[in-house]
Amino acid sequence: MKCTLFISFDLIRDGEIEKPLAIATILGFLKNDRQLQDKMSFHHLSINSLKYGGQAQAIDFENNLSGFNLEKFDFIAISAYIWNEYLLNDFIELLRKLGFRGNIILGGYQITYSNQKDLPLQYPDVQIFVSGYAEQSLKDFFSSPVKTAVPQFLNTPVDFSEIPSAYLTNEIFVPSGTPMLRLETKRGCPYRCSFCAHRDLTQNKVFKHSLDKVFNEISFIADRQVKRVNILDPIFNSGKDYLEVMREINRTNLNTTFTLQSRLENIRGIAGKEFLDLCSGDNYHLEFGLQTAVTTEADNINRRNNLQQIDEAFTQLKERNISYEVSLIYGLPGQTIDSFKRSIDFVESIGCKTIKAFPLMLLRGTELYHEKELWNIKEENIGEFAIPVVTSSNSFSRHDWEQMNEIANNLSPHHRQ
């Protein structure tokens, strides 16, 4: 029997469950496969990056690894995200120093949206790269004889009807009264904003979990008396099934707050009215990523905001006293200090009490990532966890960015609730 260790660098806040939903879903899928049960054993180590801060180095995590005999593992699979990319190669070197002799598997956003030919140069001691959703790729890889030629590149589509619930399989243990957990009803986004990697950049599809699975998870949440659920769907109120999910939440009569990332323009017509009707209680808090209220800036990032529909949606939210917040981005192409202020003024003018603003990050693989020269964009590693953020372009200087950053920091706290 071969052994695999999954290592995830996570951002776990107080009250949150330590095992991330993404890793737990992969583990549940693999452990549930009968062919693998006699071939593979799977283990997981979650490293809470928030405990170490953005300046942590690979050596700082040696104590986390002390409970594992790394020599016994055949594979170590690591998640590569924008907040831990800076230390990945050093961390792999540490694994080798501590006795690991097997193959390194690397997956996550930073791998999925990289140029395949560049990956062996960026990560020279990685043998297997996984692009896209990892469940089926890893299942096929572990089920068949391991090839010796490296590097290998895996990217197998997933049948979402076959993915079990990480909660219902007890891959994530949820004590009664848990303060917060995450839920997913679909992956991907139907929109094409040029700065965003939430949508499937390769297939441009949205993949839905079955309603039976989601309904069973809602029942589970009720049984465990979970206080808050953050639904991870990039745009919850899109597609055909979101109202069914909300009806089931309301029918179950949960004493739980569900946070929904939603789109303002979708609150219209009969579906929009029912969405608001279902939200008109204490069970929901809505998050709207407006990004900008300036039309030219929205066009530059392919956001295409409809300000009239947005204004009408805000009016209805206020009339119904529905809990919500709005987020903006500063550092956008074509933006200036004055235009950033105009976006804030617009959101304030319609009575929004909670406004948050975040610096623009150029995520690998996005259209905006490839348009750096077009906008004369400059980045600096001044963000937390050495995340590069845009600090100047052909429409604002570094000094202008500092002023926008100060304005943003004075709006409201920057952490997700």
BASENU-687655 format. One record per residue: residue in three letters; x negated, y, z of N, C-alpha, C in turn. Coordinates in steps of 0.05 Angstrom, whole numbers, padded with zeros to 5 digits, always signed. Example, Ala and Ser with C-alpha at 12.3 -4.5 7.8 and 13.67 -1.06 7.14 Angstrom:
// BASENU-687655
ALA-00264-00114+00156-00246-00090+00156-00264-00066+00156
SER-00257-00045+00142-00273-00021+00143-00258+00001+00157
//
This chain:
// BASENU-687655
MET-00017-00024+00000+00000+00000+00000-00018+00025+00000
LYS-00011+00043-00018-00026+00068-00020-00012+00090-00003
CYS-00029+00109+00006-00019+00130+00025-00023+00157+00012
THR-00002+00174+00015-00003+00201+00005+00004+00221+00028
LEU-00012+00242+00029-00007+00263+00049+00001+00288+00034
PHE+00024+00299+00040+00033+00325+00029+00025+00347+00049
ILE+00012+00367+00039+00005+00390+00056+00018+00415+00044
SER+00033+00429+00061+00047+00453+00052+00038+00476+00070
PHE+00032+00499+00057+00027+00524+00072+00053+00540+00072
ASP+00065+00542+00096+00092+00552+00098+00093+00578+00113
LEU+00115+00592+00110+00120+00617+00125+00144+00613+00143
ILE+00138+00602+00167+00158+00593+00185+00161+00614+00208
ARG+00184+00625+00209+00190+00645+00230+00203+00632+00254
ASP+00204+00647+00276+00216+00637+00300+00244+00627+00295
GLY+00250+00603+00305+00277+00592+00302+00281+00576+00277
GLU+00262+00576+00259+00264+00561+00234+00253+00533+00237
ILE+00265+00515+00222+00255+00487+00222+00228+00486+00208
GLU+00210+00470+00219+00183+00470+00209+00179+00458+00182
LYS+00194+00437+00176+00191+00423+00150+00206+00439+00128
PRO+00193+00449+00108+00207+00464+00087+00225+00447+00070
LEU+00247+00459+00061+00267+00444+00046+00255+00433+00020
ALA+00238+00447+00007+00226+00438-00019+00211+00412-00015
ILE+00193+00411+00005+00177+00387+00009+00195+00364+00019
ALA+00214+00371+00037+00231+00350+00048+00248+00337+00026
THR+00256+00353+00006+00272+00343-00016+00255+00323-00033
ILE+00230+00331-00038+00212+00313-00053+00208+00287-00037
LEU+00202+00289-00011+00197+00266+00005+00221+00248+00006
GLY+00245+00260+00010+00270+00244+00011+00274+00229-00015
PHE+00269+00242-00038+00272+00229-00064+00253+00206-00067
LEU+00228+00209-00059+00208+00188-00062+00213+00164-00043
LYS+00219+00171-00018+00224+00150+00002+00249+00134-00004
ASN+00268+00146-00019+00293+00133-00025+00291+00114-00048
ASP+00268+00114-00062+00265+00098-00086+00255+00070-00077
ARG+00270+00050-00085+00264+00022-00076+00237+00012-00087
GLN+00231+00020-00112+00206+00011-00124+00181+00022-00108
LEU+00184+00045-00096+00161+00057-00082+00159+00047-00053
GLN+00180+00037-00042+00180+00031-00013+00159+00010-00006
ASP+00152-00008-00024+00131-00028-00018+00104-00020-00029
LYS+00103+00003-00043+00078+00011-00056+00065+00035-00042
MET+00081+00053-00031+00071+00079-00021+00081+00085+00006
SER+00065+00098+00022+00074+00111+00046+00068+00141+00044
PHE+00087+00157+00054+00084+00186+00051+00084+00200+00078
HIS+00067+00220+00081+00064+00235+00105+00063+00264+00098
HIS+00069+00281+00118+00070+00310+00113+00058+00326+00135
LEU+00042+00346+00127+00031+00365+00146+00040+00393+00137
SER+00054+00407+00155+00062+00435+00150+00043+00453+00165
ILE+00031+00472+00151+00014+00492+00163+00029+00518+00162
ASN+00034+00529+00185+00049+00555+00187+00029+00578+00183
SER+00029+00588+00158+00010+00610+00152+00014+00635+00168
LEU+00039+00639+00178+00044+00663+00194+00029+00663+00220
LYS+00022+00640+00230+00007+00639+00255-00022+00648+00252
TYR-00031+00648+00227-00059+00654+00222-00063+00681+00209
GLY-00042+00692+00196-00044+00718+00184-00057+00716+00156
GLY-00057+00738+00143-00066+00739+00115-00096+00737+00111
GLN-00112+00738+00132-00140+00737+00129-00152+00709+00136
ALA-00135+00690+00139-00144+00663+00147-00161+00651+00125
GLN-00181+00636+00133-00198+00621+00114-00194+00591+00118
ALA-00203+00576+00099-00197+00547+00099-00207+00534+00125
ILE-00230+00542+00135-00241+00530+00159-00223+00533+00183
ASP-00206+00554+00182-00188+00559+00205-00167+00537+00208
PHE-00163+00521+00188-00143+00500+00188-00154+00472+00195
GLU-00179+00471+00203-00192+00445+00209-00177+00431+00232
ASN-00169+00446+00252-00155+00433+00274-00128+00421+00266
ASN-00115+00433+00246-00090+00422+00236-00094+00394+00224
LEU-00118+00389+00214-00124+00364+00201-00135+00343+00220
SER-00141+00350+00244-00154+00332+00263-00138+00308+00270
GLY-00111+00309+00267-00094+00286+00273-00092+00266+00251
PHE-00106+00270+00229-00105+00252+00206-00132+00240+00200
ASN-00133+00214+00195-00157+00201+00184-00156+00203+00154
LEU-00169+00224+00144-00166+00231+00115-00178+00209+00097
GLU-00195+00192+00108-00207+00171+00092-00187+00150+00083
LYS-00165+00148+00098-00145+00127+00091-00126+00135+00069
PHE-00126+00161+00062-00107+00170+00042-00118+00167+00014
ASP-00101+00159-00005-00108+00156-00033-00103+00182-00048
PHE-00082+00197-00039-00075+00222-00052-00069+00243-00030
ILE-00076+00268-00036-00067+00291-00020-00054+00310-00039
ALA-00028+00316-00035-00013+00334-00052-00009+00361-00038
ILE-00017+00383-00051-00017+00409-00039+00001+00428-00055
SER+00017+00444-00042+00033+00465-00055+00017+00489-00060
ALA+00017+00499-00085+00002+00523-00093+00022+00546-00098
TYR+00021+00565-00079+00039+00589-00082+00022+00614-00080
ILE+00035+00636-00086+00020+00661-00088+00007+00669-00061
TRP+00019+00659-00038+00008+00667-00012-00014+00649-00002
ASN-00020+00627-00015-00042+00610-00006-00062+00604-00028
GLU-00058+00615-00052-00075+00609-00074-00104+00616-00068
TYR-00108+00638-00054-00135+00649-00050-00153+00630-00035
LEU-00141+00611-00020-00158+00593-00004-00158+00564-00013
LEU-00144+00558-00035-00141+00530-00043-00167+00515-00049
ASN-00184+00526-00065-00209+00512-00071-00226+00508-00046
ASP-00227+00527-00029-00242+00524-00004-00229+00503+00014
PHE-00203+00502+00014-00189+00482+00030-00194+00454+00019
ILE-00194+00451-00007-00200+00425-00019-00229+00416-00012
GLU-00247+00435-00012-00274+00430-00004-00275+00420+00026
LEU-00259+00432+00042-00257+00424+00071-00247+00395+00073
LEU-00226+00389+00057-00216+00361+00057-00238+00341+00050
ARG-00255+00348+00030-00277+00330+00023-00297+00328+00045
LYS-00303+00350+00058-00322+00350+00080-00312+00332+00103
LEU-00286+00331+00107-00274+00316+00129-00269+00287+00121
GLY-00278+00279+00098-00277+00250+00091-00258+00241+00070
PHE-00242+00259+00058-00223+00251+00038-00238+00245+00012
ARG-00232+00221+00000-00246+00213-00025-00226+00207-00047
GLY-00201+00212-00043-00181+00205-00063-00176+00228-00082
ASN-00153+00227-00095-00145+00247-00115-00129+00270-00103
ILE-00135+00293-00112-00119+00317-00104-00097+00322-00125
ILE-00073+00326-00115-00050+00333-00132-00042+00361-00125
LEU-00039+00378-00145-00032+00406-00140-00006+00412-00156
GLY+00013+00424-00143+00038+00433-00156+00048+00459-00144
GLY+00070+00469-00154+00081+00494-00144+00081+00515-00166
TYR+00091+00539-00159+00093+00561-00178+00067+00567-00193
GLN+00045+00568-00178+00020+00576-00189+00010+00556-00210
ILE+00019+00531-00208+00011+00511-00227+00031+00511-00251
THR+00056+00511-00244+00077+00510-00265+00074+00531-00286
TYR+00066+00556-00278+00066+00578-00296+00038+00587-00304
SER+00019+00569-00301-00008+00574-00310-00012+00561-00338
ASN-00032+00571-00352-00039+00559-00378-00054+00532-00372
GLN-00044+00510-00383-00054+00484-00377-00084+00482-00381
LYS-00094+00494-00402-00123+00491-00407-00140+00506-00387
ASP-00128+00525-00373-00143+00540-00353-00144+00526-00326
LEU-00125+00508-00320-00123+00497-00294-00148+00482-00284
PRO-00161+00465-00301-00185+00452-00291-00208+00471-00285
LEU-00208+00494-00298-00228+00515-00291-00221+00529-00265
GLN-00195+00534-00261-00187+00548-00237-00190+00530-00212
TYR-00184+00505-00216-00185+00486-00193-00201+00461-00202
PRO-00228+00463-00201-00245+00443-00212-00244+00416-00198
ASP-00236+00415-00173-00235+00389-00158-00206+00379-00155
VAL-00189+00385-00174-00161+00375-00174-00159+00355-00197
GLN-00147+00332-00191-00146+00310-00210-00118+00309-00224
ILE-00097+00317-00210-00070+00315-00221-00056+00342-00217
PHE-00045+00353-00238-00030+00377-00237+00000+00372-00244
VAL+00018+00382-00227+00047+00378-00231+00059+00405-00238
SER+00072+00406-00262+00087+00430-00270+00117+00424-00267
GLY+00132+00446-00262+00160+00443-00259+00168+00430-00233
TYR+00193+00420-00232+00203+00407-00208+00189+00380-00205
ALA+00179+00375-00181+00160+00353-00178+00172+00325-00173
GLU+00198+00324-00166+00209+00299-00157+00204+00276-00176
GLN+00213+00278-00201+00211+00256-00220+00183+00251-00229
SER+00168+00273-00232+00140+00270-00241+00124+00253-00221
LEU+00128+00259-00195+00113+00243-00175+00123+00215-00173
LYS+00149+00211-00175+00161+00184-00175+00149+00167-00197
ASP+00149+00178-00222+00138+00163-00244+00108+00158-00241
PHE+00094+00177-00231+00065+00174-00227+00059+00152-00207
PHE+00073+00152-00184+00067+00133-00164+00078+00105-00171
SER+00097+00104-00189+00109+00078-00196+00092+00062-00216
SER+00076+00076-00231+00061+00063-00253+00031+00062-00244
PRO+00016+00044-00257-00012+00043-00250-00026+00070-00254
VAL-00043+00077-00236-00056+00103-00237-00078+00102-00258
LYS-00077+00121-00276-00098+00123-00297-00123+00136-00285
THR-00145+00129-00297-00171+00139-00286-00179+00165-00299
ALA-00169+00170-00324-00177+00195-00337-00165+00219-00323
VAL-00182+00238-00317-00173+00263-00304-00183+00287-00320
PRO-00170+00310-00318-00146+00314-00302-00121+00303-00317
GLN-00100+00298-00301-00074+00290-00312-00054+00313-00308
PHE-00036+00315-00326-00016+00336-00325+00012+00323-00326
LEU+00027+00328-00305+00054+00315-00302+00076+00336-00304
ASN+00096+00330-00319+00119+00349-00322+00143+00333-00333
THR+00157+00318-00315+00180+00302-00323+00205+00315-00313
PRO+00225+00319-00330+00251+00331-00322+00264+00314-00299
VAL+00280+00328-00283+00293+00316-00260+00323+00313-00265
ASP+00334+00290-00258+00363+00286-00258+00373+00294-00230
PHE+00385+00318-00228+00392+00328-00202+00414+00312-00188
SER+00428+00295-00203+00448+00278-00190+00435+00256-00173
GLU+00410+00251-00178+00396+00230-00163+00380+00240-00139
ILE+00381+00266-00134+00365+00277-00112+00382+00276-00087
PRO+00373+00261-00066+00389+00259-00041+00385+00284-00024
SER+00402+00288-00005+00400+00310+00013+00378+00305+00034
ALA+00361+00325+00037+00340+00323+00057+00352+00322+00085
TYR+00376+00333+00089+00389+00332+00115+00403+00306+00120
LEU+00418+00296+00100+00433+00272+00104+00416+00247+00105
THR+00392+00248+00095+00373+00226+00097+00355+00228+00121
ASN+00360+00249+00138+00344+00254+00162+00315+00260+00156
GLU+00309+00268+00131+00282+00277+00125+00276+00302+00140
ILE+00296+00319+00144+00294+00342+00162+00312+00337+00186
PHE+00301+00336+00209+00316+00333+00234+00327+00360+00242
VAL+00353+00361+00247+00367+00386+00254+00380+00382+00281
PRO+00369+00394+00302+00382+00392+00328+00408+00408+00329
SER+00426+00401+00346+00451+00416+00350+00444+00444+00359
GLY+00458+00463+00346+00454+00491+00353+00429+00504+00340
THR+00419+00491+00319+00395+00502+00305+00401+00531+00296
PRO+00382+00549+00301+00387+00577+00294+00390+00582+00264
MET+00373+00568+00247+00374+00574+00219+00364+00551+00203
LEU+00376+00545+00180+00365+00527+00161+00372+00537+00133
ARG+00360+00524+00113+00363+00532+00085+00379+00511+00070
LEU+00394+00520+00050+00411+00503+00033+00407+00511+00004
GLU+00411+00492-00014+00408+00497-00042+00431+00485-00057
THR+00446+00501-00073+00467+00489-00089+00459+00487-00118
LYS+00439+00503-00126+00428+00502-00154+00400+00514-00154
ARG+00386+00507-00175+00359+00518-00179+00359+00532-00206
GLY+00343+00553-00207+00341+00568-00232+00360+00592-00232
CYS+00356+00610-00251+00372+00634-00254+00379+00638-00283
PRO+00404+00646-00289+00412+00650-00317+00402+00676-00329
TYR+00391+00694-00313+00382+00720-00323+00353+00720-00330
ARG+00344+00740-00343+00317+00740-00355+00300+00764-00347
CYS+00302+00772-00322+00285+00794-00312+00256+00788-00316
SER+00241+00806-00327+00213+00800-00336+00194+00797-00313
PHE+00201+00805-00288+00183+00803-00266+00187+00778-00249
CYS+00208+00763-00255+00217+00742-00236+00210+00714-00246
ALA+00202+00697-00227+00196+00669-00234+00217+00650-00222
HIS+00240+00661-00212+00261+00643-00202+00274+00627-00224
ARG+00277+00639-00248+00288+00624-00269+00268+00604-00280
ASP+00278+00583-00292+00261+00563-00304+00248+00575-00329
LEU+00223+00582-00327+00210+00596-00348+00204+00579-00372
THR+00206+00552-00369+00201+00534-00391+00226+00526-00406
GLN+00248+00521-00392+00273+00512-00405+00295+00532-00403
ASN+00292+00553-00386+00313+00573-00383+00340+00560-00376
LYS+00340+00541-00358+00364+00527-00349+00369+00532-00320
VAL+00395+00528-00312+00402+00527-00284+00411+00498-00279
PHE+00399+00487-00257+00405+00459-00250+00422+00458-00225
LYS+00444+00444-00226+00463+00444-00204+00462+00418-00188
HIS+00463+00420-00162+00468+00397-00145+00498+00390-00146
SER+00505+00365-00142+00533+00357-00143+00549+00370-00121
LEU+00574+00376-00126+00591+00387-00105+00594+00368-00082
ASP+00595+00342-00087+00597+00323-00065+00574+00325-00046
LYS+00550+00328-00057+00526+00331-00040+00528+00357-00024
VAL+00535+00378-00037+00536+00404-00023+00558+00403-00002
PHE+00581+00392-00008+00603+00390+00012+00595+00373+00036
ASN+00581+00352+00031+00571+00335+00053+00551+00350+00071
GLU+00535+00367+00058+00516+00382+00074+00531+00404+00090
ILE+00552+00415+00079+00568+00434+00094+00580+00421+00119
SER+00590+00397+00115+00601+00382+00138+00580+00376+00158
PHE+00556+00369+00149+00533+00365+00167+00526+00390+00183
ILE+00526+00413+00170+00521+00438+00183+00541+00444+00205
ALA+00566+00438+00198+00588+00442+00218+00583+00424+00242
ASP+00576+00399+00237+00572+00379+00259+00549+00388+00276
ARG+00528+00399+00264+00504+00408+00280+00507+00436+00292
GLN+00529+00449+00285+00534+00476+00296+00511+00495+00290
VAL+00502+00495+00265+00480+00513+00257+00489+00542+00257
LYS+00473+00560+00267+00481+00588+00270+00480+00603+00244
ARG+00459+00598+00228+00456+00614+00203+00445+00595+00181
VAL+00455+00599+00157+00446+00584+00133+00438+00604+00111
ASN+00413+00603+00103+00404+00619+00080+00406+00601+00055
ILE+00425+00608+00037+00427+00593+00012+00406+00604-00008
LEU+00390+00586-00018+00366+00594-00033+00371+00600-00063
ASP+00396+00595-00072+00402+00600-00100+00394+00629-00108
PRO+00378+00633-00129+00370+00660-00136+00394+00679-00141
ILE+00415+00669-00154+00440+00683-00157+00463+00664-00150
PHE+00473+00667-00125+00493+00648-00116+00519+00651-00132
ASN+00528+00676-00137+00554+00680-00150+00551+00680-00180
SER+00539+00659-00191+00538+00654-00220+00546+00626-00225
GLY+00555+00620-00250+00563+00593-00256+00592+00588-00250
LYS+00599+00563-00248+00627+00555-00244+00635+00545-00216
ASP+00615+00538-00200+00621+00523-00176+00619+00539-00150
TYR+00609+00564-00151+00603+00578-00127+00629+00583-00110
LEU+00651+00588-00124+00676+00593-00109+00685+00567-00095
GLU+00681+00544-00107+00688+00519-00095+00671+00515-00069
VAL+00646+00522-00070+00629+00520-00047+00639+00538-00024
MET+00647+00562-00031+00656+00581-00011+00683+00572+00001
ARG+00700+00561-00016+00726+00551-00006+00721+00529+00014
GLU+00702+00512+00008+00696+00489+00027+00684+00500+00053
ILE+00667+00520+00051+00656+00533+00076+00679+00544+00093
ASN+00697+00558+00080+00720+00571+00095+00739+00550+00105
ARG+00744+00529+00089+00762+00507+00097+00751+00493+00122
THR+00725+00490+00123+00712+00476+00146+00713+00493+00171
ASN+00719+00519+00168+00721+00537+00191+00696+00537+00208
LEU+00674+00542+00195+00648+00542+00208+00644+00567+00224
ASN+00630+00564+00247+00621+00587+00262+00592+00592+00254
THR+00588+00596+00228+00561+00598+00217+00561+00622+00197
THR+00539+00637+00197+00535+00658+00177+00519+00648+00154
PHE+00530+00651+00130+00517+00642+00105+00506+00667+00091
THR+00480+00667+00086+00468+00689+00071+00467+00681+00041
LEU+00478+00698+00024+00480+00692-00004+00466+00714-00021
GLN+00447+00705-00037+00434+00724-00056+00453+00726-00080
SER+00463+00749-00085+00484+00753-00104+00479+00775-00124
ARG+00495+00777-00144+00492+00798-00165+00517+00815-00165
LEU+00512+00841-00163+00535+00860-00160+00553+00860-00185
GLU+00541+00858-00209+00558+00860-00233+00576+00836-00236
ASN+00571+00814-00221+00588+00790-00223+00613+00793-00205
ILE+00614+00814-00190+00638+00818-00173+00658+00834-00189
ARG+00672+00821-00207+00692+00833-00224+00712+00812-00233
GLY+00735+00822-00242+00756+00803-00251+00768+00786-00229
ILE+00782+00766-00237+00795+00748-00218+00775+00734-00200
ALA+00753+00724-00212+00733+00710-00196+00720+00729-00176
GLY+00715+00754-00185+00703+00773-00167+00721+00779-00143
LYS+00747+00782-00148+00766+00787-00127+00767+00764-00107
GLU+00767+00739-00117+00768+00717-00098+00742+00715-00083
PHE+00719+00721-00096+00694+00722-00082+00695+00741-00058
LEU+00706+00765-00063+00708+00784-00041+00728+00775-00020
ASP+00750+00763-00029+00770+00752-00009+00757+00732+00009
LEU+00741+00714-00003+00728+00693+00013+00706+00704+00031
CYS+00694+00727+00024+00674+00740+00040+00685+00756+00063
SER+00711+00761+00062+00723+00781+00081+00727+00769+00109
GLY+00707+00756+00119+00708+00746+00146+00680+00750+00159
ASP+00674+00734+00178+00648+00737+00191+00628+00716+00182
ASN+00634+00701+00161+00618+00679+00153+00596+00686+00133
TYR+00596+00711+00122+00578+00716+00100+00562+00742+00104
HIS+00537+00741+00095+00521+00765+00092+00509+00764+00064
LEU+00513+00785+00048+00505+00785+00020+00479+00801+00016
GLU+00462+00790+00000+00437+00804-00008+00437+00810-00038
PHE+00434+00835-00045+00434+00843-00073+00407+00854-00081
GLY+00395+00841-00100+00369+00851-00111+00374+00870-00134
LEU+00380+00895-00127+00385+00915-00148+00359+00923-00163
GLN+00337+00924-00148+00310+00930-00158+00307+00960-00166
THR+00325+00971-00182+00324+00999-00189+00351+01008-00199
ALA+00357+01034-00194+00381+01046-00204+00376+01064-00228
VAL+00351+01065-00237+00343+01082-00259+00343+01065-00285
THR+00359+01074-00304+00364+01057-00328+00339+01051-00343
THR+00321+01070-00347+00297+01065-00363+00279+01045-00349
GLU+00277+01046-00323+00261+01026-00308+00274+00999-00310
ALA+00300+00998-00308+00314+00972-00311+00309+00960-00338
ASP+00310+00976-00359+00304+00967-00386+00275+00956-00388
ASN+00257+00969-00375+00229+00961-00376+00224+00933-00364
ILE+00241+00925-00346+00238+00898-00334+00260+00879-00342
ASN+00275+00887-00363+00296+00870-00374+00318+00864-00352
ARG+00323+00883-00335+00342+00879-00313+00371+00887-00322
ARG+00374+00906-00339+00400+00914-00351+00422+00918-00330
ASN+00417+00936-00312+00438+00942-00291+00461+00957-00304
ASN+00486+00949-00296+00510+00964-00304+00519+00980-00280
LEU+00511+01006-00280+00515+01022-00256+00544+01027-00250
GLN+00561+01028-00271+00590+01031-00266+00601+01007-00251
GLN+00595+00983-00260+00604+00959-00247+00592+00957-00219
ILE+00567+00965-00216+00554+00964-00190+00567+00983-00171
ASP+00573+01007-00180+00587+01027-00163+00614+01016-00154
GLU+00629+01004-00172+00656+00993-00166+00653+00970-00145
ALA+00633+00954-00148+00629+00932-00129+00622+00942-00102
PHE+00605+00963-00101+00598+00975-00075+00623+00986-00061
THR+00640+00999-00076+00665+01010-00065+00682+00988-00052
GLN+00685+00965-00066+00701+00944-00055+00688+00931-00030
LEU+00661+00929-00030+00647+00918-00007+00652+00936+00017
LYS+00651+00962+00013+00655+00981+00035+00684+00980+00045
GLU+00703+00979+00026+00731+00978+00034+00737+00953+00051
ARG+00724+00931+00045+00729+00906+00059+00711+00902+00083
ASN+00692+00920+00087+00674+00919+00110+00658+00893+00109
ILE+00649+00885+00086+00633+00861+00083+00603+00867+00088
SER+00590+00850+00103+00562+00854+00110+00544+00849+00086
TYR+00527+00868+00080+00509+00865+00057+00484+00882+00060
GLU+00464+00877+00044+00440+00893+00042+00431+00895+00013
VAL+00414+00914+00007+00405+00918-00020+00374+00921-00020
SER+00362+00908-00039+00332+00910-00041+00324+00923-00067
LEU+00303+00939-00066+00291+00953-00089+00262+00944-00092
ILE+00251+00951-00114+00222+00946-00119+00209+00972-00126
TYR+00185+00977-00114+00169+01000-00122+00143+00990-00135
GLY+00134+01007-00155+00111+00999-00171+00120+00989-00199
LEU+00145+00994-00206+00156+00984-00231+00144+01000-00255
PRO+00142+00988-00279+00133+01003-00302+00152+01027-00308
GLY+00140+01049-00312+00155+01074-00318+00165+01088-00293
GLN+00159+01077-00269+00170+01089-00245+00152+01112-00236
THR+00164+01131-00222+00150+01153-00209+00161+01156-00180
ILE+00148+01173-00165+00157+01177-00137+00186+01187-00138
ASP+00192+01206-00156+00219+01217-00157+00239+01197-00166
SER+00233+01180-00185+00252+01160-00194+00257+01139-00173
PHE+00236+01132-00157+00240+01113-00135+00259+01125-00114
LYS+00256+01151-00109+00274+01165-00090+00302+01165-00101
ARG+00305+01168-00127+00332+01169-00139+00346+01142-00135
SER+00331+01120-00137+00344+01094-00132+00353+01092-00103
ILE+00337+01101-00085+00344+01101-00056+00369+01118-00052
ASP+00369+01142-00064+00391+01160-00061+00417+01148-00071
PHE+00415+01134-00094+00439+01121-00105+00450+01101-00086
VAL+00433+01084-00074+00443+01063-00056+00454+01075-00031
GLU+00441+01096-00021+00450+01109+00003+00477+01123-00001
SER+00480+01134-00026+00504+01150-00032+00530+01133-00031
ILE+00527+01107-00035+00551+01090-00035+00555+01077-00007
GLY+00539+01086+00012+00544+01078+00040+00529+01053+00049
CYS+00509+01044+00034+00494+01020+00043+00478+01027+00068
LYS+00480+01010+00088+00466+01015+00114+00439+01002+00115
THR+00434+00981+00099+00409+00966+00101+00397+00965+00073
ILE+00375+00981+00069+00360+00982+00044+00332+00973+00050
LYS+00322+00955+00033+00295+00945+00035+00281+00949+00008
ALA+00255+00955+00009+00240+00958-00015+00214+00943-00013
PHE+00206+00930-00034+00183+00913-00034+00164+00920-00058
PRO+00138+00917-00054+00120+00924-00076+00122+00904-00099
LEU+00118+00913-00123+00118+00895-00146+00094+00877-00146
MET+00099+00851-00150+00078+00831-00153+00081+00819-00181
LEU+00059+00815-00195+00060+00803-00221+00056+00773-00218
LEU+00078+00759-00221+00078+00730-00217+00069+00716-00243
ARG+00051+00697-00239+00039+00683-00262+00060+00671-00280
GLY+00057+00675-00306+00076+00663-00325+00099+00680-00333
THR+00104+00702-00318+00127+00719-00324+00119+00738-00347
GLU+00140+00749-00361+00134+00767-00383+00118+00791-00374
LEU+00125+00802-00350+00112+00826-00341+00082+00820-00335
TYR+00076+00796-00326+00049+00787-00321+00032+00791-00347
HIS+00044+00785-00370+00030+00787-00395+00031+00815-00407
GLU+00044+00834-00394+00046+00861-00404+00029+00881-00388
LYS+00009+00871-00374-00008+00889-00358-00020+00912-00375
GLU-00031+00905-00397-00044+00925-00414-00024+00945-00425
LEU+00000+00935-00432+00020+00953-00443+00027+00976-00424
TRP+00028+00970-00399+00035+00990-00379+00011+01001-00363
ASN-00013+00992-00372-00038+01000-00358-00036+00994-00328
ILE-00026+00971-00322-00022+00962-00294-00048+00954-00280
LYS-00052+00964-00256-00074+00956-00239-00064+00943-00214
GLU-00078+00923-00205-00070+00908-00180-00092+00909-00160
GLU-00084+00906-00135-00103+00905-00113-00094+00883-00093
ASN-00113+00869-00081-00107+00849-00061-00104+00862-00034
ILE-00083+00878-00031-00079+00891-00006-00054+00881+00008
GLY-00040+00863-00005-00017+00851+00007-00024+00830+00027
GLU-00005+00822+00043-00009+00801+00062-00016+00775+00048
PHE-00035+00759+00059-00044+00735+00048-00059+00739+00021
ALA-00071+00763+00019-00087+00770-00005-00070+00768-00030
ILE-00045+00774-00028-00027+00774-00052-00032+00800-00067
PRO-00039+00798-00092-00043+00823-00108-00017+00837-00113
VAL-00017+00863-00109+00006+00879-00114-00002+00902-00134
VAL+00018+00911-00149+00013+00933-00169+00010+00959-00154
THR-00012+00973-00158-00017+00998-00143-00020+01022-00162
SER-00020+01018-00188-00020+01041-00206-00013+01031-00234
SER-00003+01050-00250+00004+01044-00278+00003+01070-00294
ASN+00013+01070-00318+00012+01094-00334+00033+01115-00326
SER+00050+01108-00305+00070+01127-00296+00066+01136-00267
PHE+00048+01123-00253+00042+01131-00225+00014+01124-00218
SER+00002+01141-00201-00026+01138-00192-00027+01121-00167
ARG-00051+01115-00159-00055+01101-00133-00045+01118-00110
HIS-00049+01144-00111-00039+01162-00091-00008+01162-00091
ASP+00004+01162-00114+00033+01161-00116+00044+01135-00103
TRP+00030+01113-00109+00038+01088-00098+00037+01088-00067
GLU+00017+01100-00056+00015+01103-00027+00039+01117-00015
GLN+00049+01138-00029+00072+01152-00020+00097+01135-00022
MET+00100+01120-00044+00123+01102-00047+00122+01080-00025
ASN+00098+01070-00020+00095+01050+00001+00103+01061+00028
GLU+00096+01085+00034+00104+01098+00060+00135+01101+00061
ILE+00147+01110+00039+00176+01113+00038+00189+01086+00043
ALA+00179+01065+00030+00190+01038+00033+00188+01028+00062
ASN+00165+01032+00074+00161+01023+00101+00179+01037+00121
ASN+00188+01060+00114+00206+01075+00132+00236+01069+00128
LEU+00242+01052+00109+00270+01045+00104+00281+01027+00125
SER+00270+01003+00127+00279+00983+00146+00259+00960+00147
PRO+00261+00942+00166+00242+00920+00168+00241+00904+00142
HIS+00218+00893+00136+00214+00879+00110+00217+00849+00112
HIS+00225+00838+00134+00228+00809+00136+00257+00801+00129
ARG+00259+00777+00117+00286+00766+00112+00298+00759+00138
GLN+00324+00764+00141+00338+00757+00165+00343+00726+00166
//
